[in-house]
């Protein structure tokens, strides 16, 4: 990390950090580590979140609250570059005199510094009395990722069973804060996954660059091999289809590995690079876990009994599990949660809302919760405007209050046609929502049509609108279906059941009881 930046900041008496997210936290920690904490006034944001009032021990202000300091303070814009232009306009409007923007390269340098510093202060340790030592390989580091959440829940349960589990994170991100909250041990070993974007399929230069990136994983491979040897790891658990480096290291050393297939990569716009080698590596796994029959059927492993279907559990927020009735107000409250992307079906749902507005007198409001590519979100908003639905559709962004929003909703949607599993489907059911989903992929395994929810034929906004109309026109039936869905989900997708099935596989692989 270059020291020039710190020398530059030393010339200012007061510092305001604009941005209270991941980048802001990194910059704040870095300044404190270099003795500049007394210069920091606090964090500034454009819009305050009532649920988040401080970060790194400093208060979070609305930028308007700090305009009295505009002449004597340096503002460090600690966000990703795509927000810089908007923030620059805001600072100019409020007449702040001095601003310094965190570049993408400096952000990467900060991530590297943070990971190295964490590893230095927190060496990998397993409990000496652990029944088994399991190394989990994560493919991302995001507390909003369904795969990451499931891994954290599983590791927490294994910990209670006396099994040592350490998580290897491939990058810096928000997921580590969740692991800290759950007191789960982890370490950083930066590595690239083997998911290659289909949009770049015909670009030879991109393929060459990607090959080079995978080759650059060799230091990570060696570090994992060292971990396996030093700590006498019993088992490696690859948490998603994307991550492979842990399996490669385990295979080299003869350590058994389990592979957890949680996603349809093609549906996410990716494929495995060097697919033939990948299938060979997966076939050498001691066991493969698929989160649905749908995912199990996507790859032919050629070995009967290798792939086990185990549905992920959902750890519901107890505050919102009280029994409630839906369709109790004049306006039908609807919600769709998840990444905003073409394969998630938000566009089809908006078009269905347009059909409802055109053909019925239904009063409704749809919340779209999640984030996505800015251009695609803009395209969806233009679609909303073209149908004059601005008062009926709200884009909420990422929310930490998802269960609260579910509890305020009558209907929840799963509109992605090739969902691997559908964690949000189960969350919505356990929160008492009536769930409407596409009759395909993993969704059809989670919803029994007209028994625990409604299914519709994907690709038709008219068909979706008709199912919504039917559900709303028969409120008593829909309430019974929602109650049945809640009871089924709460009984079926439990942590206890998932843990027992995972332990059965571990015991079979390790040939001993746990």
C-alpha positions as CSV (number, residue, x, y, z in Angstrom):
1,X,0.0,0.0,0.0
2,X,1.5,3.3,-1.0
3,X,2.2,5.8,1.8
4,X,1.7,8.9,-0.4
5,X,-2.1,8.9,0.2
6,X,-1.6,9.0,4.0
7,X,1.0,11.8,3.7
8,X,-1.5,13.7,1.6
9,X,-4.3,13.3,4.2
10,X,-2.0,14.3,7.0
11,X,-2.1,17.9,5.6
12,X,-5.8,18.2,6.4
13,X,-7.2,18.9,9.8
14,X,-10.7,17.3,9.3
15,X,-11.9,14.5,7.1
16,X,-15.4,13.5,6.1
17,X,-15.9,10.0,4.6
18,X,-18.7,10.0,2.0
19,X,-20.2,6.5,1.8
20,X,-21.1,4.2,4.6
21,X,-20.9,0.9,2.8
22,X,-18.2,-1.6,2.1
23,X,-15.7,0.9,0.6
24,X,-16.4,3.4,3.3
25,X,-15.7,0.8,6.0
26,X,-12.4,-0.2,4.3
27,X,-11.2,3.4,4.1
28,X,-12.2,4.2,7.7
29,X,-10.3,1.1,9.0
30,X,-7.3,2.0,6.9
31,X,-7.2,5.6,8.2
32,X,-7.5,4.4,11.8
33,X,-4.8,1.8,11.3
34,X,-2.5,4.7,10.1
35,X,-3.3,6.9,13.1
36,X,-5.7,9.4,11.5
37,X,-8.8,8.6,13.5
38,X,-8.8,11.9,15.3
39,X,-9.2,13.7,12.0
40,X,-12.4,11.9,11.0
41,X,-15.6,13.8,11.7
42,X,-17.7,10.9,10.6
43,X,-19.4,9.3,7.6
44,X,-21.8,11.2,5.3
45,X,-24.5,9.7,3.1
46,X,-27.1,11.1,0.7
47,X,-30.0,9.3,2.4
48,X,-29.8,8.1,6.0
49,X,-30.8,4.6,7.0
50,X,-32.5,4.7,10.4
51,X,-31.3,1.1,11.0
52,X,-27.6,2.1,10.5
53,X,-26.3,5.0,12.6
54,X,-22.6,4.3,12.9
55,X,-19.7,2.6,11.1
56,X,-16.2,1.8,12.4
57,X,-17.1,3.7,15.6
58,X,-18.0,6.9,13.8
59,X,-21.4,8.5,13.4
60,X,-23.2,8.5,10.1
61,X,-24.6,11.9,9.1
62,X,-26.8,13.1,6.2
63,X,-24.5,15.1,4.0
64,X,-26.8,18.1,4.6
65,X,-25.9,18.0,8.3
66,X,-22.2,18.6,7.5
67,X,-22.4,21.5,5.1
68,X,-21.1,23.8,7.8
69,X,-17.8,22.0,7.5
70,X,-17.6,22.4,3.7
71,X,-14.7,24.9,3.9
72,X,-12.4,23.3,6.5
73,X,-12.8,19.6,5.7
74,X,-11.6,17.2,3.0
75,X,-14.3,14.9,1.7
76,X,-13.1,11.4,0.8
77,X,-15.7,9.9,-1.5
78,X,-15.5,6.2,-0.4
79,X,-17.8,4.5,-2.9
80,X,-17.4,2.5,-6.1
81,X,-16.8,4.7,-9.2
82,X,-20.3,4.3,-10.7
83,X,-21.6,6.6,-7.9
84,X,-18.9,9.3,-8.2
85,X,-20.7,11.5,-10.7
86,X,-23.8,11.7,-8.7
87,X,-21.9,12.4,-5.5
88,X,-19.8,15.1,-7.3
89,X,-23.0,16.9,-8.2
90,X,-24.3,16.7,-4.6
91,X,-21.0,18.1,-3.2
92,X,-21.0,20.9,-5.8
93,X,-24.6,21.8,-4.9
94,X,-23.6,22.1,-1.2
95,X,-20.4,23.9,-2.1
96,X,-17.9,21.6,-0.5
97,X,-14.4,22.9,-1.5
98,X,-12.2,19.8,-1.3
99,X,-12.9,16.2,-2.4
100,X,-10.8,13.1,-3.0
101,X,-12.3,10.2,-4.9
102,X,-11.3,6.6,-4.1
103,X,-10.3,5.0,-7.4
104,X,-11.1,1.4,-8.4
105,X,-7.4,0.5,-8.2
106,X,-7.1,2.0,-4.7
107,X,-10.2,0.1,-3.6
108,X,-8.5,-3.1,-4.8
109,X,-5.4,-2.2,-2.9
110,X,-7.4,-1.6,0.2
111,X,-9.1,-5.0,-0.2
112,X,-5.7,-6.7,-0.5
113,X,-4.4,-4.8,2.6
114,X,-7.6,-5.7,4.6
115,X,-7.3,-9.4,3.7
116,X,-3.6,-9.6,4.5
117,X,-4.1,-7.7,7.8
118,X,-6.9,-10.0,8.8
119,X,-5.0,-13.2,8.1
120,X,-2.0,-11.8,10.0
121,X,-4.1,-11.1,13.1
122,X,-6.3,-14.2,12.8
123,X,-4.3,-17.3,11.9
124,X,-6.4,-20.4,11.1
125,X,-7.2,-22.5,14.2
126,X,-9.3,-25.6,14.8
127,X,-10.6,-26.7,18.1
128,X,-8.2,-29.5,19.3
129,X,-11.3,-31.6,20.3
130,X,-13.1,-31.2,17.0
131,X,-14.8,-34.4,15.9
132,X,-13.7,-33.6,12.3
133,X,-12.0,-30.8,10.5
134,X,-13.8,-29.5,7.5
135,X,-12.5,-26.7,5.1
136,X,-15.3,-24.9,3.4
137,X,-14.5,-23.3,0.0
138,X,-16.7,-20.3,-0.7
139,X,-17.1,-18.9,-4.2
140,X,-18.2,-15.4,-3.1
141,X,-18.2,-13.2,0.0
142,X,-21.7,-11.6,0.0
143,X,-24.2,-11.6,2.9
144,X,-27.0,-11.3,0.3
145,X,-25.9,-14.4,-1.6
146,X,-28.2,-17.4,-1.0
147,X,-25.3,-19.9,-1.3
148,X,-23.3,-17.9,1.2
149,X,-26.2,-17.7,3.7
150,X,-26.7,-21.4,3.5
151,X,-23.0,-22.1,4.0
152,X,-23.0,-19.8,7.1
153,X,-26.0,-21.6,8.5
154,X,-24.5,-25.0,7.9
155,X,-21.2,-24.1,9.5
156,X,-23.0,-22.7,12.5
157,X,-24.8,-26.0,13.0
158,X,-21.7,-28.0,12.5
159,X,-20.0,-25.9,15.2
160,X,-22.8,-26.9,17.6
161,X,-22.2,-30.5,16.8
162,X,-18.5,-30.2,17.8
163,X,-17.2,-30.3,14.2
164,X,-14.5,-27.8,13.3
165,X,-15.3,-25.8,10.1
166,X,-13.1,-23.0,8.7
167,X,-14.3,-21.1,5.7
168,X,-11.9,-20.0,2.9
169,X,-13.1,-16.7,1.3
170,X,-11.8,-15.9,-2.2
171,X,-12.3,-12.1,-2.0
172,X,-13.1,-9.2,0.3
173,X,-16.8,-8.5,0.7
174,X,-19.8,-8.1,3.0
175,X,-20.2,-11.8,3.9
176,X,-17.3,-11.7,6.4
177,X,-19.4,-9.5,8.6
178,X,-22.1,-12.2,8.8
179,X,-19.4,-14.8,9.7
180,X,-18.2,-12.4,12.5
181,X,-21.7,-12.1,13.8
182,X,-22.0,-15.9,13.9
183,X,-18.5,-16.3,15.3
184,X,-17.4,-18.6,12.5
185,X,-13.7,-18.8,11.7
186,X,-12.5,-17.9,8.2
187,X,-9.4,-16.9,6.3
188,X,-8.8,-15.2,3.0
189,X,-7.1,-16.9,0.0
190,X,-7.8,-14.8,-3.1
191,X,-8.7,-16.9,-6.1
192,X,-10.7,-16.7,-9.3
193,X,-13.6,-19.1,-9.9
194,X,-14.1,-20.9,-13.2
195,X,-17.4,-19.3,-14.3
196,X,-16.9,-17.8,-17.8
197,X,-19.5,-15.4,-19.1
198,X,-21.4,-16.7,-22.1
199,X,-21.5,-13.2,-23.6
200,X,-17.7,-13.4,-24.1
201,X,-17.9,-16.8,-25.7
202,X,-16.8,-15.6,-29.2
203,X,-14.0,-13.2,-27.9
204,X,-10.7,-15.1,-28.2
205,X,-8.8,-12.3,-26.3
206,X,-11.2,-12.7,-23.3
207,X,-10.7,-16.4,-23.3
208,X,-6.9,-15.9,-23.2
209,X,-7.3,-13.4,-20.3
210,X,-9.5,-15.8,-18.5
211,X,-7.1,-18.7,-18.9
212,X,-4.3,-16.5,-17.5
213,X,-6.5,-15.6,-14.5
214,X,-7.0,-19.3,-13.8
215,X,-3.3,-20.0,-14.1
216,X,-2.7,-17.1,-11.6
217,X,-4.7,-19.3,-9.1
218,X,-1.6,-21.4,-8.6
219,X,-0.4,-19.5,-5.4
220,X,-3.9,-20.0,-4.0
221,X,-3.7,-23.7,-4.8
222,X,-0.4,-24.0,-2.9
223,X,-1.8,-22.1,0.1
224,X,-4.8,-24.5,0.3
225,X,-2.5,-27.5,0.0
226,X,-0.4,-26.1,2.9
227,X,-3.6,-25.6,5.0
228,X,-4.7,-29.1,4.3
229,X,-1.4,-30.5,5.4
230,X,-0.7,-28.2,8.4
231,X,-4.2,-28.7,10.0
232,X,-4.7,-32.3,8.9
233,X,-8.1,-31.5,7.2
234,X,-10.4,-34.4,7.1
235,X,-12.8,-33.1,4.4
236,X,-13.1,-30.2,1.9
237,X,-16.6,-28.9,1.2
238,X,-16.9,-26.9,-2.1
239,X,-19.9,-24.7,-1.5
240,X,-21.0,-24.0,-5.0
241,X,-20.5,-25.1,-8.6
242,X,-18.3,-22.1,-9.3
243,X,-15.4,-22.9,-6.8
244,X,-12.9,-25.6,-7.8
245,X,-9.5,-24.7,-6.4
246,X,-10.1,-26.5,-3.0
247,X,-11.2,-29.7,-4.8
248,X,-8.1,-29.5,-7.0
249,X,-5.8,-29.2,-3.9
250,X,-7.7,-31.9,-2.0
251,X,-7.5,-34.3,-4.9
252,X,-3.8,-33.8,-5.2
253,X,-3.3,-34.7,-1.6
254,X,-5.8,-37.5,-1.4
255,X,-8.2,-35.6,0.9
256,X,-11.8,-36.4,0.2
257,X,-14.0,-33.6,-1.0
258,X,-17.7,-33.0,-1.2
259,X,-19.2,-30.8,-3.9
260,X,-22.3,-28.7,-3.3
261,X,-24.2,-27.8,-6.6
262,X,-26.4,-24.8,-5.8
263,X,-26.9,-23.0,-9.1
264,X,-27.7,-23.3,-12.8
265,X,-24.6,-21.5,-14.1
266,X,-26.0,-21.2,-17.6
267,X,-29.1,-19.4,-16.3
268,X,-26.7,-16.9,-14.6
269,X,-25.0,-16.3,-18.0
270,X,-21.9,-18.4,-17.3
271,X,-20.4,-21.8,-18.1
272,X,-17.5,-23.7,-16.5
273,X,-14.3,-23.0,-18.3
274,X,-12.5,-26.2,-19.3
275,X,-15.7,-28.2,-18.9
276,X,-14.3,-31.6,-19.6
277,X,-11.6,-31.3,-16.9
278,X,-14.3,-29.9,-14.6
279,X,-16.6,-32.9,-15.0
280,X,-13.6,-35.3,-14.3
281,X,-12.8,-33.3,-11.1
282,X,-16.4,-33.5,-10.0
283,X,-16.7,-37.2,-10.7
284,X,-13.7,-37.8,-8.3
285,X,-15.6,-36.2,-5.5
286,X,-16.4,-38.4,-2.5
287,X,-20.0,-37.1,-2.8
288,X,-22.0,-34.5,-4.7
289,X,-24.9,-32.6,-3.2
290,X,-27.5,-31.0,-5.4
291,X,-30.1,-28.6,-4.0
292,X,-32.9,-29.9,-6.2
293,X,-33.7,-32.7,-8.5
294,X,-33.6,-30.1,-11.3
295,X,-30.0,-29.3,-10.5
296,X,-29.2,-33.0,-10.2
297,X,-30.5,-33.6,-13.7
298,X,-28.3,-30.9,-15.4
299,X,-25.1,-32.9,-15.4
300,X,-24.6,-36.6,-16.1
301,X,-21.9,-37.8,-13.7
302,X,-22.1,-41.4,-14.9
303,X,-22.0,-42.7,-11.3
304,X,-25.3,-43.8,-9.7
305,X,-25.5,-42.8,-6.1
306,X,-22.8,-40.1,-6.4
307,X,-25.3,-37.2,-6.4
308,X,-27.6,-36.7,-3.3
309,X,-30.5,-34.2,-3.4
310,X,-30.6,-32.2,-0.2
311,X,-32.9,-29.1,0.0
312,X,-31.4,-26.1,1.7
313,X,-33.0,-25.0,5.0
314,X,-34.2,-21.5,5.6
315,X,-33.5,-19.8,8.9
316,X,-36.6,-17.6,9.2
317,X,-36.8,-14.4,11.3
318,X,-38.8,-15.4,14.3
319,X,-40.2,-11.9,14.7
320,X,-42.3,-12.3,11.5
321,X,-43.4,-15.9,11.9
322,X,-46.6,-15.1,13.7
323,X,-49.8,-16.2,12.0
324,X,-51.4,-13.6,9.8
325,X,-54.1,-13.2,7.2
326,X,-53.5,-12.0,3.7
327,X,-55.7,-9.8,1.5
328,X,-57.0,-7.7,4.4
329,X,-56.7,-4.3,2.7
330,X,-58.1,-2.7,-0.4
331,X,-54.7,-2.7,-2.1
332,X,-53.1,-6.0,-2.9
333,X,-49.5,-5.9,-1.7
334,X,-47.0,-7.8,-3.9
335,X,-43.3,-8.4,-3.7
336,X,-40.5,-10.0,-5.7
337,X,-37.1,-10.5,-4.0
338,X,-33.7,-11.3,-5.6
339,X,-31.1,-10.2,-8.1
340,X,-32.6,-7.9,-10.8
341,X,-31.6,-9.6,-14.0
342,X,-33.4,-10.8,-17.2
343,X,-33.3,-14.5,-16.0
344,X,-35.2,-13.5,-12.8
345,X,-38.4,-12.5,-14.6
346,X,-39.0,-9.0,-13.2
347,X,-39.9,-7.8,-16.7
348,X,-42.6,-10.4,-17.1
349,X,-44.1,-9.5,-13.7
350,X,-44.2,-5.8,-14.6
351,X,-45.9,-6.7,-17.9
352,X,-48.4,-8.8,-16.0
353,X,-49.1,-5.7,-13.8
354,X,-49.8,-3.8,-16.9
355,X,-52.3,-6.4,-18.0
356,X,-54.0,-6.2,-14.6
357,X,-54.2,-2.5,-14.8
358,X,-55.6,-2.6,-18.4
359,X,-58.1,-5.5,-17.8
360,X,-59.2,-5.2,-14.2
361,X,-60.0,-2.6,-11.6
362,X,-57.6,-4.3,-9.1
363,X,-55.7,-1.9,-6.8
364,X,-52.2,-3.2,-6.2
365,X,-48.6,-2.3,-5.3
366,X,-45.5,-4.2,-6.3
367,X,-42.1,-3.9,-4.5
368,X,-39.1,-5.1,-6.4
369,X,-36.3,-5.8,-3.9
370,X,-32.8,-6.4,-4.9
371,X,-30.0,-4.9,-7.1
372,X,-28.9,-5.3,-10.6
373,X,-27.1,-3.8,-13.5
374,X,-27.9,-0.1,-13.6
375,X,-28.8,-0.1,-17.3
376,X,-31.1,-3.1,-16.9
377,X,-32.8,-1.5,-13.8
378,X,-33.2,1.7,-15.9
379,X,-34.8,-0.4,-18.7
380,X,-37.3,-1.9,-16.3
381,X,-38.2,1.6,-14.9
382,X,-38.8,2.8,-18.4
383,X,-41.1,-0.2,-18.9
384,X,-42.9,0.8,-15.7
385,X,-43.3,4.4,-17.0
386,X,-44.5,3.3,-20.4
387,X,-47.4,1.5,-18.7
388,X,-48.1,4.4,-16.3
389,X,-47.3,2.2,-13.3
390,X,-45.1,4.7,-11.4
391,X,-47.6,4.8,-8.5
392,X,-47.9,1.0,-8.4
393,X,-44.3,-0.2,-8.6
394,X,-41.4,0.6,-6.3
395,X,-37.8,-0.4,-6.7
396,X,-36.5,-0.9,-3.2
397,X,-32.8,-1.8,-3.8
398,X,-31.2,-4.2,-1.4
399,X,-32.9,-4.3,1.9
400,X,-31.9,-5.6,5.4
401,X,-35.7,-5.8,6.2
402,X,-36.7,-8.5,3.8
403,X,-38.8,-10.5,6.3
404,X,-40.5,-7.3,7.4
405,X,-41.4,-6.6,3.8
406,X,-42.6,-10.1,3.3
407,X,-44.8,-9.7,6.4
408,X,-46.4,-6.6,4.7
409,X,-47.1,-8.5,1.5
410,X,-50.0,-10.7,0.3
411,X,-48.3,-12.3,-2.7
412,X,-44.6,-13.1,-3.4
413,X,-43.3,-14.1,-6.8
414,X,-40.6,-16.4,-8.2
415,X,-40.6,-15.6,-11.9
416,X,-37.2,-17.0,-12.9
417,X,-37.7,-19.9,-15.3
418,X,-34.7,-22.0,-14.4
419,X,-34.3,-21.5,-10.6
420,X,-31.9,-23.9,-9.1
421,X,-33.8,-24.0,-5.8
422,X,-35.4,-20.8,-4.6
423,X,-34.5,-19.7,-1.1
424,X,-36.7,-16.6,-1.5
425,X,-39.7,-18.9,-2.3
426,X,-39.3,-20.7,1.1
427,X,-38.7,-17.4,2.9
428,X,-41.9,-16.0,1.5
429,X,-43.9,-19.1,2.4
430,X,-42.6,-19.1,6.0
431,X,-43.5,-15.4,6.3
432,X,-47.1,-16.3,5.3
433,X,-47.2,-15.0,1.8
434,X,-49.1,-16.6,-1.0
435,X,-46.4,-17.7,-3.4
436,X,-46.8,-17.7,-7.2
437,X,-44.0,-19.2,-9.2
438,X,-43.0,-20.5,-12.7
439,X,-43.9,-24.1,-13.4
440,X,-40.3,-25.1,-14.2
441,X,-36.8,-25.5,-12.7
442,X,-36.5,-26.0,-9.0
443,X,-39.6,-23.9,-8.3
444,X,-42.0,-26.6,-9.3
445,X,-40.4,-28.8,-6.6
446,X,-41.2,-26.2,-3.9
447,X,-44.7,-25.3,-4.9
448,X,-47.6,-27.7,-5.2
449,X,-50.0,-26.0,-7.5
450,X,-53.2,-24.8,-5.8
451,X,-52.1,-26.7,-2.6
452,X,-49.1,-24.7,-1.2
453,X,-49.0,-21.9,-3.9
454,X,-49.8,-21.2,-7.5
455,X,-47.8,-22.2,-10.6
456,X,-48.0,-20.6,-14.0
457,X,-46.5,-21.1,-17.4
458,X,-43.4,-18.9,-17.8
459,X,-43.0,-16.6,-20.8
460,X,-46.6,-15.3,-20.7
461,X,-47.4,-12.1,-18.9
462,X,-51.1,-12.8,-19.6
463,X,-50.9,-16.2,-17.9
464,X,-49.2,-14.7,-14.8
465,X,-51.8,-11.9,-14.7
466,X,-54.6,-14.5,-14.9
467,X,-53.2,-16.4,-11.9
468,X,-52.9,-13.2,-9.9
469,X,-56.5,-12.3,-10.8
470,X,-57.7,-15.8,-9.8
471,X,-55.8,-15.7,-6.5
472,X,-57.2,-12.3,-5.5
473,X,-60.8,-13.1,-6.6
474,X,-60.8,-16.1,-4.3
475,X,-59.3,-14.7,-1.1
476,X,-60.5,-17.5,1.3
477,X,-59.0,-20.2,-0.9
478,X,-55.8,-18.2,-1.3
479,X,-55.5,-17.8,2.4
480,X,-55.9,-21.6,3.0
481,X,-53.2,-22.2,0.3
482,X,-50.9,-19.7,1.9
483,X,-51.4,-21.3,5.3
484,X,-50.7,-24.7,3.9
485,X,-47.6,-23.4,2.1
486,X,-46.3,-21.9,5.4
487,X,-46.9,-25.1,7.3
488,X,-45.3,-27.3,4.6
489,X,-42.2,-25.1,4.3
490,X,-41.8,-24.7,8.1
491,X,-42.0,-28.5,8.4
492,X,-39.9,-29.5,5.4
493,X,-37.0,-27.1,5.0
494,X,-35.7,-27.3,8.5
495,X,-32.1,-26.8,9.7
496,X,-32.3,-30.0,11.7
497,X,-33.3,-32.1,8.6
498,X,-30.6,-30.5,6.5
499,X,-27.9,-31.0,9.1
500,X,-28.8,-34.7,9.6
501,X,-28.6,-35.3,5.8
502,X,-25.3,-33.5,5.5
503,X,-23.8,-35.4,8.5
504,X,-25.0,-38.7,6.9
505,X,-22.9,-37.9,3.9
506,X,-19.9,-36.8,6.0
507,X,-20.1,-40.0,8.0
508,X,-20.3,-42.1,4.9
509,X,-17.3,-40.4,3.4
510,X,-15.2,-40.4,6.6
511,X,-16.4,-43.9,7.6
512,X,-17.0,-42.9,11.2
513,X,-19.8,-41.4,13.3
514,X,-19.9,-37.7,14.0
